[in-house]
Amino acid sequence: MLKKFALIITLIYSIALATVSLITINDLPNIGVSFGDKLFHFFAYALLVFLWFSAFVNSFKFKKKRAIYFAIILSVLFGIIIEVLQDTMTVSRALDIYDVVANTLGALLTSLALWFKNRLHVKKS
């Protein structure tokens, strides 16, 4: 299912992530972790890289190595743009460099996992 609808799922997720990042959310539950929002950023952008990788491979027929590069660049730039928009377009959000770091680390972790998976798969052939 992901292969067939990869681009649509990725676009919906990207729009939802941008929306959640730019709206004011009150009364969030406290998960008891002092850096819980950074974990959200980390996992949200880790998933974003995976979805864009799947979209590039399945919808645009990119080679896997090229898809990894494009997915990480797109995801990191997306995260930076969202942070800048939070600072310039909203009154309740602010640019946080640590959010950018968490986004980038999540993107890098997924990219490394995809790269190793792709590399191991090539050696089997």
All heavy atoms as an XYZ file, in Angstrom:
1004
protein
N       0.829     -1.192      0.000
C       0.000      0.000      0.000
C       0.867      1.247      0.000
O       0.567      2.206     -0.686
C      -0.926      0.006      1.207
C      -1.835      1.206      1.215
S      -3.006      1.101      2.541
C      -2.898      2.735      3.179
N       1.970      1.220      0.780
C       2.842      2.395      0.826
C       3.430      2.686     -0.546
O       3.526      3.849     -0.936
C       3.953      2.203      1.851
C       4.924      3.379      1.999
C       4.163      4.631      2.439
C       6.011      3.065      2.972
N       3.765      1.643     -1.294
C       4.356      1.869     -2.610
C       3.385      2.576     -3.539
O       3.757      3.486     -4.257
C       4.784      0.534     -3.227
C       5.989     -0.074     -2.571
C       6.371     -1.355     -3.253
C       7.601     -1.959     -2.593
N       8.035     -3.173     -3.256
N       2.132      2.157     -3.534
C       1.142      2.698     -4.457
C       0.764      4.132     -4.106
O       0.566      4.963     -4.982
C      -0.095      1.804     -4.447
C      -1.110      2.158     -5.493
C      -2.227      1.137     -5.508
C      -3.243      1.483     -6.595
N      -4.338      0.536     -6.632
N       0.655      4.410     -2.816
C       0.191      5.722     -2.377
C       1.295      6.516     -1.676
O       1.005      7.404     -0.878
C      -1.010      5.565     -1.443
C      -2.187      4.905     -2.085
C      -2.534      3.611     -1.744
C      -2.929      5.565     -3.040
C      -3.612      2.988     -2.339
C      -4.010      4.957     -3.645
C      -4.358      3.658     -3.298
N       2.536      6.215     -1.968
C       3.657      6.833     -1.247
C       3.643      8.346     -1.335
O       3.801      9.033     -0.321
C       4.980      6.278     -1.779
N       3.437      8.877     -2.506
C       3.471     10.332     -2.663
C       2.302     10.990     -1.938
O       2.484     12.006     -1.252
C       3.468     10.711     -4.143
C       3.562     12.204     -4.420
C       4.831     12.805     -3.820
C       3.501     12.471     -5.917
N       1.127     10.419     -2.051
C      -0.056     10.999     -1.397
C       0.101     10.971      0.122
O      -0.146     11.970      0.800
C      -1.329     10.248     -1.835
C      -1.587     10.511     -3.319
C      -2.535     10.678     -1.010
C      -2.668      9.645     -3.916
N       0.534      9.830      0.651
C       0.738      9.714      2.100
C       1.800     10.713      2.559
O       1.642     11.377      3.588
C       1.138      8.270      2.472
C      -0.041      7.327      2.223
C       1.611      8.177      3.913
C       0.311      5.848      2.314
N       2.866     10.843      1.788
C       3.944     11.758      2.152
C       3.474     13.205      2.147
O       3.795     13.980      3.051
C       5.130     11.577      1.186
O       5.546     10.211      1.242
C       6.279     12.475      1.552
N       2.712     13.582      1.134
C       2.201     14.962      1.072
C       1.240     15.244      2.227
O       1.298     16.321      2.834
C       1.530     15.218     -0.278
C       2.483     15.285     -1.469
C       1.700     15.394     -2.774
C       3.463     16.444     -1.323
N       0.364     14.307      2.520
C      -0.577     14.492      3.636
C       0.188     14.630      4.952
O      -0.096     15.515      5.764
C      -1.591     13.326      3.696
C      -2.547     13.417      2.504
C      -2.362     13.336      5.015
C      -3.442     12.195      2.340
N       1.181     13.772      5.165
C       1.982     13.853      6.391
C       2.728     15.186      6.468
O       2.784     15.817      7.532
C       2.962     12.685      6.464
C       3.803     12.705      7.717
C       3.282     12.274      8.927
C       5.111     13.183      7.696
C       4.039     12.306     10.090
C       5.881     13.220      8.844
C       5.338     12.787     10.030
O       6.098     12.821     11.180
N       3.304     15.632      5.350
C       4.051     16.890      5.345
C       3.146     18.070      5.668
O       3.523     18.960      6.442
C       4.711     17.099      3.975
O       5.633     16.067      3.718
N       1.960     18.082      5.087
C       1.007     19.172      5.360
C       0.559     19.123      6.823
O       0.475     20.158      7.488
C      -0.192     19.088      4.392
C       0.271     19.413      2.965
C      -1.325     20.020      4.828
C      -0.755     19.095      1.890
N       0.297     17.934      7.321
C      -0.111     17.797      8.722
C       1.006     18.244      9.660
O       0.754     18.940     10.660
C      -0.511     16.350      9.011
N       2.240     17.880      9.343
C       3.379     18.284     10.175
C       3.557     19.796     10.159
O       3.792     20.413     11.207
C       4.652     17.580      9.694
C       5.915     17.787     10.521
C       5.702     17.311     11.962
C       7.078     17.041      9.889
N       3.422     20.404      8.990
C       3.528     21.865      8.894
C       2.404     22.528      9.682
O       2.628     23.506     10.401
C       3.495     22.293      7.434
N       1.195     22.002      9.574
C       0.052     22.579     10.287
C       0.246     22.495     11.797
O       0.072     23.482     12.507
C      -1.241     21.841      9.870
O      -1.389     21.942      8.447
C      -2.451     22.437     10.564
N       0.602     21.315     12.275
C       0.817     21.138     13.716
C       1.954     22.037     14.205
O       1.918     22.546     15.331
C       1.113     19.652     14.034
C       1.623     19.469     15.443
C      -0.130     18.822     13.800
N       2.924     22.269     13.350
C       4.069     23.089     13.737
C       3.736     24.583     13.775
O       4.431     25.344     14.443
C       5.230     22.869     12.759
O       5.647     21.536     12.779
N       2.704     24.986     13.067
C       2.417     26.415     12.953
C       1.188     26.870     13.731
O       0.947     28.067     13.838
C       2.266     26.799     11.478
C       3.536     26.647     10.648
C       3.265     26.894      9.178
C       4.627     27.580     11.155
N       0.388     25.959     14.251
C      -0.794     26.367     15.005
C      -0.463     26.405     16.497
O       0.531     25.829     16.944
C      -1.995     25.424     14.753
C      -1.694     24.010     15.265
C      -2.400     25.428     13.303
C      -2.894     23.076     15.224
N      -1.314     27.091     17.209
C      -1.166     27.147     18.662
C      -1.867     25.941     19.268
O      -3.052     25.712     19.002
C      -1.791     28.432     19.209
O      -1.137     29.544     18.607
C      -1.649     28.495     20.721
N      -1.135     25.189     20.037
C      -1.703     24.017     20.691
C      -1.610     24.242     22.201
O      -0.521     24.361     22.751
C      -0.959     22.727     20.292
C      -1.019     22.529     18.789
C      -1.551     21.531     21.027
C      -0.191     21.360     18.281
N      -2.759     24.311     22.833
C      -2.807     24.502     24.284
C      -3.117     23.180     24.972
O      -3.665     22.269     24.369
C      -3.880     25.526     24.641
C      -3.545     26.891     24.097
O      -2.392     27.292     24.059
N      -4.562     27.602     23.630
N      -2.765     23.129     26.209
C      -3.108     22.000     27.066
C      -2.572     20.666     26.553
O      -3.285     19.658     26.535
C      -4.625     21.903     27.268
C      -5.188     23.171     27.886
O      -4.476     23.780     28.714
O      -6.317     23.536     27.526
N      -1.336     20.664     26.115
C      -0.717     19.397     25.733
C      -0.454     18.571     26.987
O      -0.070     19.111     28.022
C       0.606     19.631     25.003
C       0.505     20.113     23.574
C       1.899     20.423     23.035
C      -0.152     19.069     22.708
N      -0.665     17.273     26.921
C      -0.382     16.455     28.100
C       1.111     16.414     28.386
O       1.931     16.400     27.473
C      -0.902     15.069     27.697
C      -0.924     15.087     26.212
C      -1.139     16.505     25.800
N       1.442     16.427     29.662
C       2.840     16.347     30.079
C       3.243     14.877     30.105
O       2.661     14.082     30.827
C       3.011     16.977     31.463
C       4.472     17.033     31.865
O       5.346     16.543     31.157
N       4.722     17.642     33.007
N       4.236     14.509     29.309
C       4.646     13.105     29.250
C       5.717     12.786     30.277
O       6.187     11.660     30.350
C       5.123     12.711     27.836
C       6.319     13.550     27.384
C       3.972     12.840     26.847
C       6.946     13.080     26.099
N       6.107     13.778     31.062
C       7.049     13.540     32.139
C       8.496     13.534     31.712
O       9.371     13.184     32.486
N       8.771     13.929     30.487
C      10.138     14.003     29.989
C      10.421     15.469     29.703
O       9.653     16.128     28.992
C      10.318     13.166     28.707
C      11.735     13.292     28.184
C       9.962     11.719     28.963
N      11.524     15.983     30.252
C      11.799     17.416     30.115
C      12.072     17.831     28.675
O      11.877     18.973     28.305
C      12.982     17.804     31.006
O      14.134     17.109     30.591
N      12.511     16.942     27.847
C      12.808     17.275     26.450
C      11.855     16.527     25.515
O      12.239     16.138     24.408
C      14.265     16.966     26.112
C      14.697     15.581     26.532
C      14.527     14.505     25.682
C      15.259     15.364     27.779
C      14.907     13.234     26.063
C      15.645     14.089     28.165
C      15.462     13.028     27.306
N      10.607     16.363     25.946
C       9.618     15.620     25.166
C       9.363     16.203     23.791
O       9.171     15.465     22.826
N       9.382     17.540     23.693
C       9.140     18.136     22.377
C      10.284     17.841     21.411
O      10.072     17.707     20.209
C       8.881     19.637     22.495
C      10.120     20.407     22.900
O      10.846     19.952     23.799
O      10.375     21.465     22.286
N      11.480     17.714     21.945
C      12.619     17.376     21.062
C      12.491     15.933     20.563
O      12.855     15.642     19.418
C      13.955     17.561     21.782
C      14.175     18.952     22.348
C      14.049     20.037     21.317
C      14.268     21.410     21.919
N      13.061     22.229     21.956
N      11.979     15.058     21.416
C      11.735     13.682     20.956
C      10.690     13.668     19.855
O      10.808     12.928     18.870
C      11.275     12.804     22.122
C      12.334     12.423     23.136
C      11.715     11.662     24.301
C      13.422     11.585     22.486
N       9.636     14.501     20.012
C       8.630     14.606     18.960
C       9.277     15.066     17.658
O       9.028     14.484     16.596
C       7.510     15.580     19.361
C       6.567     15.867     18.226
C       5.590     14.958     17.886
C       6.694     17.022     17.479
C       4.740     15.207     16.818
C       5.849     17.280     16.414
C       4.862     16.368     16.092
N      10.100     16.100     17.727
C      10.789     16.588     16.524
C      11.645     15.481     15.905
O      11.625     15.277     14.686
C      11.672     17.793     16.863
C      10.920     19.072     16.993
N      10.711     19.919     15.941
C      10.308     19.636     18.056
C      10.016     20.962     16.352
N       9.753     20.814     17.637
N      12.398     14.789     16.739
C      13.292     13.735     16.261
C      12.512     12.665     15.491
O      12.832     12.334     14.350
C      14.019     13.108     17.459
C      14.975     12.020     17.087
C      16.274     12.316     16.728
C      14.574     10.685     17.095
C      17.161     11.305     16.387
C      15.449      9.679     16.751
C      16.745      9.993     16.401
N      11.451     12.142     16.104
C      10.700     11.059     15.465
C       9.858     11.553     14.287
O       9.694     10.833     13.289
C       9.836     10.323     16.488
C      10.651      9.494     17.433
C      10.721      9.804     18.772
C      11.387      8.417     16.978
C      11.493      9.045     19.648
C      12.170      7.657     17.834
C      12.220      7.967     19.174
N       9.337     12.770     14.386
C       8.536     13.315     13.284
C       9.380     13.458     12.021
O       8.932     13.117     10.921
C       7.934     14.658     13.687
N      10.608     13.941     12.175
C      11.456     14.127     10.997
C      12.131     12.830     10.568
O      12.475     12.673      9.386
C      12.448     15.274     11.228
C      11.747     16.594     11.037
C      10.920     17.118     12.037
C      11.835     17.278      9.836
C      10.226     18.297     11.841
C      11.137     18.456      9.637
C      10.341     18.955     10.644
O       9.630     20.113     10.439
N      12.305     11.906     11.475
C      12.776     10.575     11.075
C      11.733      9.926     10.162
O      12.080      9.356      9.116
C      13.029      9.708     12.307
N      10.466     10.041     10.544
C       9.394      9.505      9.708
C       9.274     10.273      8.394
O       9.041      9.668      7.336
C       8.061      9.539     10.473
C       6.836      9.024      9.732
C       7.023      7.570      9.303
C       5.595      9.157     10.603
N       9.473     11.585      8.447
C       9.388     12.394      7.225
C      10.418     11.946      6.190
O      10.099     11.820      5.000
C       9.576     13.879      7.571
C       9.410     14.862      6.416
C       7.972     14.852      5.905
C       9.812     16.270      6.843
N      11.633     11.684      6.631
C      12.671     11.206      5.701
C      12.278      9.864      5.103
O      12.414      9.650      3.891
C      14.043     11.104      6.407
C      15.034     10.306      5.571
C      14.591     12.484      6.657
N      11.763      8.965      5.933
C      11.359      7.653      5.419
C      10.245      7.787      4.378
O      10.278      7.140      3.328
C      10.896      6.751      6.565
C      10.359      5.437      6.085
C      11.223      4.451      5.638
C       9.000      5.197      6.035
C      10.732      3.243      5.158
C       8.496      4.009      5.564
C       9.366      3.013      5.119
N       9.273      8.649      4.666
C       8.157      8.819      3.719
C       8.628      9.448      2.412
O       8.225      9.004      1.326
C       7.050      9.657      4.358
C       6.294      8.965      5.496
C       5.340      9.942      6.170
C       5.547      7.741      4.987
N       9.482     10.484      2.494
C       9.981     11.102      1.256
C      10.868     10.129      0.481
O      10.839     10.093     -0.754
C      10.712     12.415      1.549
C       9.736     13.557      1.622
C       9.398     14.273      2.712
C       8.943     14.073      0.537
N       8.441     15.207      2.382
C       8.156     15.112      1.060
C       8.832     13.767     -0.807
C       7.255     15.836      0.270
C       7.931     14.482     -1.602
C       7.170     15.507     -1.058
N      11.659      9.339      1.189
C      12.458      8.303      0.521
C      11.536      7.351     -0.244
O      11.779      7.049     -1.418
C      13.283      7.535      1.563
C      13.916      6.288      1.032
C      15.061      6.353      0.260
C      13.354      5.041      1.293
C      15.644      5.194     -0.246
C      13.918      3.884      0.799
C      15.072      3.961      0.021
N      10.478      6.888      0.405
C       9.526      5.979     -0.249
C       8.855      6.635     -1.443
O       8.663      5.993     -2.483
C       8.460      5.527      0.755
O       9.049      4.820      1.805
N       8.514      7.905     -1.311
C       7.885      8.614     -2.428
C       8.856      8.757     -3.601
O       8.479      8.528     -4.758
C       7.407      9.987     -1.971
N      10.103      9.114     -3.308
C      11.080      9.269     -4.390
C      11.353      7.935     -5.087
O      11.467      7.885     -6.309
C      12.388      9.864     -3.854
C      12.304     11.323     -3.539
C      12.846     11.822     -2.366
C      11.691     12.220     -4.396
C      12.780     13.171     -2.068
C      11.607     13.575     -4.113
C      12.157     14.047     -2.938
N      11.444      6.855     -4.331
C      11.727      5.543     -4.924
C      10.515      5.010     -5.691
O      10.641      4.560     -6.827
C      12.169      4.532     -3.839
C      12.194      3.112     -4.384
C      13.529      4.919     -3.287
N       9.344      5.080     -5.072
C       8.168      4.438     -5.658
C       7.391      5.302     -6.643
O       6.845      4.789     -7.612
C       7.234      3.964     -4.538
C       7.895      2.920     -3.677
O       8.417      1.941     -4.172
N       7.912      3.150     -2.380
N       7.331      6.582     -6.411
C       6.547      7.445     -7.296
C       7.395      8.098     -8.373
O       6.932      8.294     -9.494
C       5.843      8.534     -6.479
O       4.967      7.952     -5.542
N       8.624      8.478     -8.029
C       9.485      9.169     -8.993
C      10.562      8.262     -9.573
O      11.355      8.693    -10.398
C      10.123     10.386     -8.337
C       9.133     11.419     -7.898
C       8.871     11.627     -6.557
C       8.441     12.186     -8.827
C       7.952     12.576     -6.143
C       7.523     13.134     -8.432
C       7.271     13.332     -7.089
N      10.615      7.006     -9.089
C      11.550      5.989     -9.597
C      13.013      6.405     -9.464
O      13.849      6.111    -10.324
C      11.239      5.647    -11.061
C       9.799      5.237    -11.304
C       9.412      4.037    -10.496
C       7.958      3.647    -10.746
N       7.381      2.868     -9.693
N      13.330      7.124     -8.388
C      14.725      7.464     -8.107
C      15.456      6.201     -7.674
O      14.871      5.291     -7.089
C      14.823      8.465     -6.961
C      14.524      9.890     -7.324
C      13.842     10.234     -8.467
C      14.930     10.909     -6.493
C      13.557     11.543     -8.788
C      14.663     12.231     -6.792
C      13.978     12.545     -7.935
N      16.759      6.153     -7.932
C      17.580      5.103     -7.336
C      17.634      5.371     -5.836
O      17.517      6.515     -5.387
C      18.978      5.116     -7.940
C      18.997      4.705     -9.397
C      20.404      4.551     -9.890
C      20.434      4.251    -11.358
N      20.179      2.900    -11.717
N      17.824      4.301     -5.045
C      17.717      4.432     -3.588
C      18.730      5.408     -3.000
O      18.400      6.195     -2.109
C      17.844      3.064     -2.935
C      16.640      2.194     -3.206
C      16.745      0.846     -2.545
C      15.480      0.042     -2.825
N      15.539     -1.298     -2.256
N      19.942      5.385     -3.495
C      20.972      6.288     -2.957
C      20.593      7.743     -3.225
O      20.693      8.596     -2.336
C      22.324      5.966     -3.606
C      23.490      6.654     -2.985
C      24.791      6.139     -3.613
C      25.999      6.805     -3.010
N      27.247      6.309     -3.615
N      20.129      8.026     -4.417
C      19.704      9.379     -4.770
C      18.473      9.786     -3.960
O      18.346     10.924     -3.525
C      19.403      9.446     -6.267
C      19.085     10.812     -6.766
C      18.956     10.821     -8.276
N      18.711     12.164     -8.740
C      17.983     12.455     -9.790
N      17.474     11.489    -10.525
N      17.810     13.692    -10.139
N      17.564      8.828     -3.749
C      16.354      9.106     -2.962
C      16.705      9.460     -1.523
O      16.075     10.336     -0.927
C      15.418      7.902     -3.005
N      17.725      8.800     -0.961
C      18.152      9.129      0.404
C      18.661     10.563      0.456
O      18.283     11.335      1.337
C      19.232      8.139      0.890
C      18.630      6.749      1.085
C      19.875      8.635      2.182
C      19.653      5.655      1.342
N      19.507     10.939     -0.500
C      20.047     12.301     -0.511
C      18.926     13.334     -0.623
O      18.893     14.316      0.110
C      21.029     12.496     -1.670
C      22.328     11.747     -1.519
C      22.892     11.081     -2.591
C      22.996     11.694     -0.303
C      24.081     10.389     -2.464
C      24.181     11.010     -0.164
C      24.719     10.360     -1.247
O      25.894      9.673     -1.105
N      18.024     13.127     -1.551
C      16.940     14.088     -1.745
C      16.027     14.136     -0.525
O      15.572     15.203     -0.128
C      16.135     13.751     -3.008
C      16.717     14.339     -4.249
C      17.836     13.776     -4.839
C      16.164     15.449     -4.836
C      18.390     14.310     -5.992
C      16.709     15.999     -5.989
C      17.827     15.430     -6.563
N      15.743     12.984      0.082
C      14.851     12.942      1.246
C      15.449     13.689      2.430
O      14.747     14.443      3.113
C      14.547     11.491      1.620
N      16.742     13.508      2.664
C      17.351     14.189      3.816
C      17.454     15.686      3.564
O      17.151     16.495      4.455
C      18.712     13.575      4.206
C      19.158     14.150      5.541
C      19.756     13.801      3.164
C      20.326     13.436      6.152
N      17.834     16.077      2.359
C      17.939     17.511      2.054
C      16.567     18.174      2.166
O      16.417     19.228      2.799
C      18.556     17.721      0.656
C      20.035     17.329      0.677
C      18.383     19.168      0.187
C      20.674     17.233     -0.692
N      15.567     17.559      1.580
C      14.213     18.107      1.632
C      13.702     18.207      3.062
O      13.135     19.233      3.468
C      13.261     17.245      0.788
C      11.834     17.735      0.717
C      11.738     18.990     -0.123
C      10.938     16.659      0.148
N      13.919     17.172      3.851
C      13.411     17.151      5.224
C      14.114     18.184      6.105
O      13.460     18.868      6.900
C      13.569     15.759      5.828
O      12.810     14.833      5.092
N      15.418     18.303      5.974
C      16.151     19.283      6.785
C      15.741     20.703      6.390
O      15.483     21.548      7.254
C      17.672     19.067      6.660
C      18.441     20.227      7.291
C      18.074     17.756      7.326
N      15.650     20.973      5.087
C      15.204     22.299      4.631
C      13.773     22.581      5.080
O      13.456     23.704      5.498
C      15.316     22.411      3.108
C      16.729     22.531      2.558
C      16.709     22.560      1.031
C      17.416     23.777      3.096
N      12.915     21.586      4.998
C      11.531     21.722      5.466
C      11.516     22.118      6.936
O      10.786     23.039      7.342
C      10.793     20.400      5.237
C       9.350     20.405      5.632
C       8.385     20.900      4.775
C       8.952     19.892      6.858
C       7.044     20.892      5.136
C       7.623     19.867      7.227
C       6.660     20.375      6.362
N      12.320     21.463      7.749
C      12.380     21.771      9.176
C      12.885     23.176      9.451
O      12.362     23.876     10.328
N      13.887     23.609      8.697
C      14.419     24.968      8.875
C      13.372     26.002      8.469
O      13.155     26.991      9.175
C      15.728     25.137      8.064
C      16.832     24.278      8.685
C      16.142     26.610      8.019
C      18.089     24.175      7.835
N      12.706     25.772      7.359
C      11.667     26.702      6.896
C      10.526     26.786      7.911
O      10.037     27.879      8.223
C      11.155     26.284      5.500
C      12.244     26.529      4.454
C       9.872     27.031      5.135
C      11.959     25.918      3.099
N      10.120     25.652      8.455
C       9.048     25.656      9.463
C       9.474     26.451     10.689
O       8.692     27.240     11.238
C       8.660     24.209      9.846
C       7.957     23.508      8.689
C       7.782     24.188     11.102
C       6.626     24.112      8.284
N      10.712     26.284     11.128
C      11.191     27.040     12.288
C      11.201     28.541     12.007
O      10.807     29.338     12.854
C      12.584     26.567     12.705
C      12.592     25.215     13.366
C      11.810     25.169     14.668
O      11.877     26.124     15.462
O      11.102     24.163     14.877
N      11.632     28.935     10.831
C      11.634     30.361     10.465
C      10.208     30.888     10.397
O       9.916     31.984     10.888
C      12.383     30.576      9.127
C      12.192     31.998      8.617
C      13.862     30.254      9.287
N       9.300     30.094      9.832
C       7.892     30.509      9.767
C       7.279     30.622     11.160
O       6.455     31.515     11.404
C       7.078     29.527      8.911
C       7.371     29.549      7.418
C       6.581     28.461      6.701
C       7.065     30.908      6.833
N       7.672     29.746     12.065
C       7.175     29.854     13.442
C       7.585     31.184     14.059
O       6.828     31.784     14.818
C       7.717     28.708     14.301
C       7.059     27.385     14.061
C       7.639     26.282     14.926
O       8.740     26.407     15.461
N       6.894     25.203     15.059
N       8.770     31.636     13.727
C       9.271     32.880     14.305
C       8.677     34.112     13.636
O       8.495     35.140     14.277
C      10.795     32.916     14.196
C      11.413     33.866     15.185
O      11.027     33.814     16.371
O      12.273     34.666     14.778
N       8.362     34.016     12.355
C       7.911     35.194     11.615
C       6.401     35.264     11.431
O       5.862     36.356     11.282
C       8.570     35.237     10.217
O       8.238     34.046      9.502
C      10.080     35.379     10.332
N       5.713     34.136     11.424
C       4.281     34.152     11.110
C       3.371     33.860     12.300
O       2.168     34.032     12.194
C       3.984     33.114     10.011
C       4.577     33.457      8.677
S       4.135     32.275      7.409
C       2.368     32.382      7.391
N       3.924     33.408     13.399
C       3.080     33.072     14.549
C       3.447     33.954     15.734
O       4.555     34.495     15.801
C       3.235     31.594     14.957
O       4.543     31.391     15.468
C       2.985     30.664     13.787
N       2.513     34.081     16.665
C       2.809     34.851     17.877
C       3.068     33.925     19.063
O       3.588     34.352     20.083
C       1.651     35.817     18.215
C       1.555     36.910     17.165
C       0.338     35.078     18.346
N       2.691     32.658     18.905
C       2.846     31.731     20.027
C       4.026     30.785     19.869
O       4.326     30.012     20.770
C       1.569     30.905     20.194
O       1.324     30.153     19.025
N       4.694     30.843     18.747
C       5.832     29.955     18.509
C       7.068     30.792     18.243
O       6.982     31.941     17.822
C       5.579     29.051     17.291
C       4.361     28.155     17.386
C       4.681     26.968     18.281
N       3.569     26.055     18.364
C       3.562     24.836     17.841
N       4.593     24.407     17.172
N       2.517     24.059     17.987
N       8.225     30.207     18.453
C       9.482     30.909     18.203
C      10.479     29.938     17.590
O      10.392     28.724     17.774
C      10.038     31.462     19.499
N      11.412     30.501     16.854
C      12.487     29.704     16.272
C      13.330     29.122     17.402
O      13.730     29.834     18.311
C      13.353     30.581     15.364
C      14.377     29.865     14.507
C      14.599     30.657     13.238
C      15.671     29.615     15.202
N      13.559     27.839     17.350
C      14.367     27.169     18.365
C      15.427     26.334     17.643
O      15.100     25.377     16.938
C      13.478     26.277     19.237
C      14.233     25.625     20.389
O      15.479     25.716     20.429
O      13.567     25.027     21.252
N      16.671     26.715     17.828
C      17.755     26.024     17.142
C      17.838     24.557     17.577
O      18.236     23.683     16.791
C      19.102     26.751     17.339
C      20.146     26.244     16.348
C      19.595     26.615     18.758
C      19.877     26.573     14.916
N      17.431     24.273     18.813
C      17.463     22.885     19.284
C      16.393     22.032     18.584
O      16.577     20.820     18.423
C      17.311     22.826     20.800
C      18.484     23.462     21.508
C      18.318     24.619     22.256
C      19.761     22.923     21.405
C      19.398     25.216     22.886
C      20.841     23.515     22.030
C      20.657     24.650     22.767
O      21.736     25.242     23.378
N      15.309     22.662     18.157
C      14.332     21.939     17.343
C      14.942     21.567     15.990
O      14.736     20.453     15.494
C      13.072     22.779     17.115
C      12.214     22.913     18.362
O      12.461     22.174     19.343
O      11.304     23.765     18.356
N      15.688     22.493     15.412
C      16.359     22.219     14.133
C      17.359     21.075     14.307
O      17.456     20.184     13.456
C      17.054     23.490     13.583
C      17.863     23.171     12.335
C      16.032     24.575     13.303
N      18.076     21.088     15.424
C      19.048     20.016     15.698
C      18.327     18.678     15.845
O      18.749     17.665     15.271
C      19.883     20.338     16.957
C      20.734     19.143     17.369
C      20.754     21.561     16.717
N      17.216     18.674     16.600
C      16.452     17.424     16.772
C      15.891     16.940     15.435
O      15.930     15.741     15.141
C      15.312     17.639     17.779
N      15.378     17.870     14.625
C      14.869     17.501     13.297
C      15.979     16.870     12.452
O      15.787     15.827     11.815
C      14.354     18.733     12.551
C      13.201     19.422     13.236
O      12.571     18.855     14.115
N      12.939     20.645     12.836
N      17.131     17.511     12.456
C      18.256     17.043     11.635
C      18.760     15.686     12.120
O      19.062     14.801     11.307
C      19.385     18.086     11.655
O      18.856     19.335     11.191
C      20.534     17.663     10.765
N      18.836     15.501     13.433
C      19.293     14.211     13.956
C      18.315     13.086     13.590
O      18.744     11.982     13.235
C      19.484     14.281     15.474
C      20.668     15.124     15.940
C      20.680     15.212     17.466
C      21.981     14.547     15.432
N      17.020     13.366     13.670
C      16.031     12.365     13.262
C      16.165     12.024     11.787
O      16.109     10.854     11.392
N      16.363     13.057     10.976
C      16.530     12.843      9.536
C      17.801     12.043      9.250
O      17.796     11.125      8.421
C      16.559     14.192      8.810
N      18.875     12.368      9.947
C      20.145     11.664      9.729
C      20.061     10.201     10.160
O      20.587      9.320      9.471
C      21.277     12.357     10.484
C      21.776     13.660      9.884
C      22.795     14.317     10.817
C      22.399     13.415      8.518
N      19.402      9.939     11.286
C      19.292      8.560     11.763
C      18.543      7.695     10.745
O      18.991      6.588     10.408
C      18.587      8.505     13.120
C      18.430      7.084     13.654
C      19.768      6.528     14.104
C      17.417      7.021     14.771
N      17.431      8.196     10.253
C      16.683      7.427      9.251
C      17.495      7.260      7.977
O      17.501      6.176      7.376
C      15.341      8.110      8.932
O      14.590      8.208     10.142
C      14.558      7.332      7.902
N      18.190      8.300      7.571
C      19.007      8.211      6.363
C      20.103      7.159      6.509
O      20.355      6.385      5.587
C      19.643      9.573      6.057
O      18.661     10.515      5.823
N      20.736      7.141      7.680
C      21.767      6.129      7.917
C      21.176      4.727      7.892
O      21.761      3.802      7.315
C      22.470      6.392      9.248
C      23.468      7.538      9.263
C      23.971      7.787     10.684
C      24.633      7.247      8.337
N      20.021      4.552      8.521
C      19.373      3.235      8.529
C      19.015      2.809      7.102
O      19.232      1.653      6.721
C      18.125      3.271      9.407
N      18.489      3.737      6.312
C      18.144      3.417      4.920
C      19.404      3.106      4.110
O      19.410      2.201      3.279
C      17.376      4.581      4.283
C      15.967      4.805      4.804
C      15.417      6.141      4.303
C      15.053      3.661      4.384
N      20.470      3.872      4.351
C      21.710      3.654      3.622
C      22.289      2.276      3.941
O      22.687      1.534      3.043
C      22.714      4.757      3.968
C      23.967      4.663      3.164
C      24.154      5.043      1.871
C      25.211      4.124      3.607
N      25.438      4.782      1.485
C      26.108      4.226      2.530
C      25.645      3.592      4.814
C      27.423      3.784      2.633
C      26.954      3.158      4.900
C      27.826      3.261      3.817
N      22.315      1.919      5.250
C      22.839      0.602      5.631
C      21.953     -0.518      5.084
O      22.463     -1.534      4.620
C      22.977      0.483      7.151
C      24.231      1.099      7.676
C      24.171      2.185      8.530
C      25.473      0.625      7.306
C      25.333      2.781      9.010
C      26.638      1.202      7.776
C      26.561      2.284      8.632
N      20.640     -0.340      5.138
C      19.730     -1.356      4.614
C      19.953     -1.524      3.113
O      20.033     -2.649      2.616
C      18.277     -0.972      4.869
C      17.286     -2.001      4.363
C      15.862     -1.525      4.524
C      14.874     -2.523      4.005
N      14.910     -2.750      2.587
N      20.088     -0.422      2.407
C      20.322     -0.466      0.966
C      21.667     -1.097      0.657
O      21.804     -1.900     -0.258
C      20.254      0.951      0.391
C      20.349      0.961     -1.111
O      19.860      0.051     -1.767
N      20.969      1.975     -1.650
N      22.675     -0.773      1.456
C      24.018     -1.313      1.242
C      24.044     -2.815      1.490
O      24.647     -3.563      0.727
C      24.992     -0.602      2.167
C      26.410     -0.947      1.901
C      27.313     -0.054      2.683
N      28.679     -0.444      2.380
C      29.687     -0.197      3.158
N      29.505      0.457      4.277
N      30.898     -0.576      2.836
N      23.369     -3.255      2.560
C      23.321     -4.684      2.856
C      22.543     -5.435      1.793
O      22.891     -6.537      1.420
C      22.696     -4.912      4.236
C      23.522     -4.431      5.421
C      22.731     -4.617      6.711
C      24.845     -5.165      5.498
N      21.496     -4.812      1.295
C      20.691     -5.446      0.254
C      21.503     -5.629     -1.024
O      21.416     -6.655     -1.676
C      19.449     -4.598     -0.028
C      18.548     -5.180     -1.062
N      17.794     -6.298     -0.813
C      18.302     -4.818     -2.331
C      17.113     -6.594     -1.906
N      17.407     -5.705     -2.835
N      22.343     -4.657     -1.362
C      23.157     -4.747     -2.573
C      24.162     -5.880     -2.452
O      24.397     -6.604     -3.398
C      23.867     -3.394     -2.845
C      24.893     -3.534     -3.947
C      22.849     -2.328     -3.193
N      24.756     -6.066     -1.274
C      25.748     -7.122     -1.098
C      25.144     -8.515     -1.259
O      25.817     -9.424     -1.667
C      26.394     -7.004      0.277
C      27.381     -5.874      0.362
C      28.069     -5.864      1.701
C      29.124     -4.790      1.715
N      29.804     -4.734      3.013
N      23.860     -8.686     -0.944
C      23.221     -9.983     -1.085
C      23.058    -10.365     -2.547
O      23.071    -11.517     -2.889
C      21.841     -9.973     -0.415
C      21.889     -9.959      1.087
C      20.481     -9.966      1.646
C      20.499     -9.940      3.155
N      19.139     -9.884      3.698
N      22.906     -9.412     -3.435
C      22.628     -9.689     -4.855
C      23.788    -10.277     -5.574
O      24.873    -10.152     -5.446
C      22.212     -8.422     -5.587
O      21.158     -7.821     -4.954
